[in-house]
Amino acid sequence: MSTLVDHVVLITGAARRIGAALARGFHAEGARVAIHYHRSASHAHALCEELNRARAGSAIAIQADLLHFAALTQIVERVIDAFGRLSILINNASTFYPTPIGQITAAHWDDLVGTNLKAPLFLSQAAAPALREARGLILNMIDIHAQRPLPTHPVYSSAKAGLAMLTRSLARELAPEVRVNGISPGPILWPDGGIDSALKQEIISKTLLKRQGAPEDIVRTALFFAREGTYVTGQILAVDGGRSVGW
């Protein structure tokens, strides 16, 4: 496929950051885009208006809390009501913060596992009939720390490790109609709260390419899976400048 004109893409957490870059990237290739958001309403609607100015009727914004189980089926229904089909699901939404041992609460567990593992599972399940009909694709945004734990982040790292296994499990369960793959970013964007400049340089120095990546690197990888990688399923590709090689 040289373009994605016939495709409908649902991206969770698409109002900002990598999710917004994915929405713009798939839209530029001709896809219609459903922009899911939770709290970032102004960003989501601004992005939706931007995409619809470029091509009328090509984008919608859907508000939902992914921790509410009933909302997951409703998201899929809204996409199909708007566009008539769903062919690509990108599970991008995530929560991320430290949970040092001794300070972990049940709320931390429910939030981090809920957004990073539970929601991708049940949203994929809700979307499976439409994706089977479209012979579609699920892309899960994982993390290189699914392989090796990030210090002070045991719950987040465990949730992402679960998402890596879920990616392979869904590839088996949904074959042959649906392909399921994952992308594991390295140092692409820093946390919203910022990061110490010395720590930032330390992280970058541990990549083989000695530089930070960009959201466009993730977009190009996602587009590869959607367009060229039609014989690829159950795989997770690290886009990390070689960071994970040095482990």
Secondary structure, 3 states (H helix, E strand, C coil): CCCCCCCEEEECCCCCHHHHHHHHHHHHCCCEEEEEECCCHHHHHHHHHHHHHHCCCCEEEEECCCCCHHHHHHHHHHHHHHHCCCCEEEECCCCCCCCCCCCCCHHHHHHHHHHHHHHHHHHHHHHHHHHHHHCCEEEEECCHHHCCCCCCCHHHHHHHHHHHHHHHHHHHHHCCCCEEEEEEECCCCCCCCCCCHHHHHHHHHCCCCCCCCCHHHHHHHHHHHHHHCCCCCCCEEEECCCHHHHC
